[in-house]
Amino acid sequence: MKSISSLLLLFTLVLLGTMPAKAQQLAGSWTSLKKPVSVSFADSDTRYAQDQVPTLTQQKTWETTAWKGEKVHTQLLVWARREVPQVRVSVSDLKDGKGNRIASDKITTGFLRYVMTDEFGKGCGYRKTTDFDSSLVADPIEPVPATAMAANTVQPVWLSIAVPRQAAAGTYKGTVTVKADKTYKLRVTVNVQERELPAPSEWSFDLDLWQHPAAVARVHDVPLWSQQHYDLMRPYYTMLANAGQKAITASIIDEPWGHQTYDDFPSLIKWIKRKDGSWTYDYSRFDEYVSFVMSTGIKARINCYSMVPWKMSFPYFDESTGKDTVFTGKTGTSEYDAFWGSMLKDFARHLKEKGWFSITAIAMDERPLADMQAVIRLLKETDPEWKVALAGVYHPEIEQDIYDYSIASMWKYGDQVLEQRKSSGKPSTYYTSCEEAFPNFFTFSPPAEQTWIGWYAAAEGFTGYLRWAYNSWVANPLQDSRFRTWPAGDTYLAYPGPLTSVRFEKLVEGIQDFEKVRLLREEFTRTGNQVKLAELDKILADFELEKLKSTPAAQMVTKAKSALNRL
């Protein structure tokens, strides 16, 4: 962690030193400041530029409302017209005046770091960094006790409070202490309501952020699949499990996405063609990896990619030649059916022995209808109980055959279809990608859009949300979030460390809101409170994609949260 901190600070100072023209433009606003250092609370839905004096009314107090078991957060800002060698932030216990307290170890602070970002442009497609306006944006959250500040800069601080589920309802107050050029005291008030959120493992929200194990090995410079690799992966996957992640991303062939990522995506299964023409499959790595991920708390489903990769190329080892070979048959052909039929039968046998068959799906990503129909036919021929997962266009022709279906945000299932799917226990989610300018998870996206994701799922009746990817990192993710083919930040939400991010925390905030809506609906339905149910529906009615064109996500979310807390 120390090396990561040093690297981030060095990168920031270098960038600040290479912007003389802009620094001159902004010098006037910094020199006009009456105080050398200022400190204030700020909302968590705004990204504050590092080199611009914040335009906000200074706030020395922050008050919020929370359920038991909920995590709430805000930002506070420190900005200075002179160098500050050390900024340190600490938080007291929160007390309610009746002897109850929220201990300070339930309150975390972290300094936001800045990474390079770009702009949406045309969305998907190859891009040169020189073709887009680039800027620094605050996103990774580094949980260190202190940091240094250069002159004429802003340092955001992320503050989170995890309200214990056993906390008594009431009003809790405490103090945030910021030590910079002098000591600053800020006041925090948390109004804890009687209602309670369950643990993330019990959330119903169907979160599926795709994992990329090889990326962890690369950024930490350890051998792939070594014990070091697994040890380093654990905190990343635990952080994801604590967000309510349901699915394990498992590659059963090499490069299911045609190497569109910076890092390799190797197969967890070795395909071997014997000299007599029969096939054998080594599942040892698959078993090892899946067992590991389950041990971190992610164990609802195993989604195996893919029978229809983005490049129809299936490597295997041929014992007769002693070489790696590639099969390139197309879906629907007898050669393809023979190649995959053998594997599917054996894979089903193995999964049943492990007790995993019922939670495993063969997964595809944005594949054409004809390919999907051919794959579904083959799967059902080999074993009628095979499950299928698809993230892509809504195809009513195959909807009933898709167990885990995630449709692009522009599509809808239709009320009757969605209710039938949900009553059958089928995950029915939506996703966003490089196609959508909003709502999205780019490093330049407004933070409230990530919270809006959960609200939209609740409004439309989706069971959750899918996105690639959790950690498909670019070359230097802690410094530059831009990538060669998509808008900046599209490929990851967590940073090496692991470090959480504003985007990840705001996503979890929206998931918590989804759960609150679900629990309130269950309560009001159980008690027959039609008035409250109508109020809940009215709150959700605002969440339409079209409205984001004219109404900021933050405005919608803030209004909805306030109304929800009054129910």
Secondary structure, DSSP 4 states (H G I P E B T S, - for coil): -HHHHHHHHHHHHHHHHT-HHHHHHHHHHHHT-SSSEEEEEE-TT-PPPTTS---S---SEEEEEEEET-EEEEEEEEEESS-EEEEEEEEPPEE-SSS-EE-GGGEEEEEEEEEEE---TTSSS---GGGS--EEEEEEEE--SEEEE-TTEEEEEEEEEE--TTPPSEEEEEEEEEESSSEEEEEEEEEEEEEE---GGG---EEEEPP-HHHHHHHHT--TTSHHHHHHHHHHHHHHHTTTB-EEEEESSS-TTTT-SSS----SSEEEE-TTS-EEEE-HHHHHHHHHHHHTT--SEEEEE-SS-SS--EEEEETTTTEEEEE-PPTTSHHHHHHHHHHHHHHHHHHHHHT-GGGEEEEEES--HHHHHHHHHHHHHH-TT-EEEEEES--TTTGGG-SEEEEETT----HHHHHHHHHTT--EEEE--TT-SSS---TTS-HHHHHHHHHHHHHHT-SEEEES-SB---SSTTTB---SSSSTTTTBSSBTTTBEEHHHHHHHHHHHHHHHHHHHHHHHHHHT-HHHHHHHHHHHTT--GGGGGTS-HHHHHHHHHHHHHH-
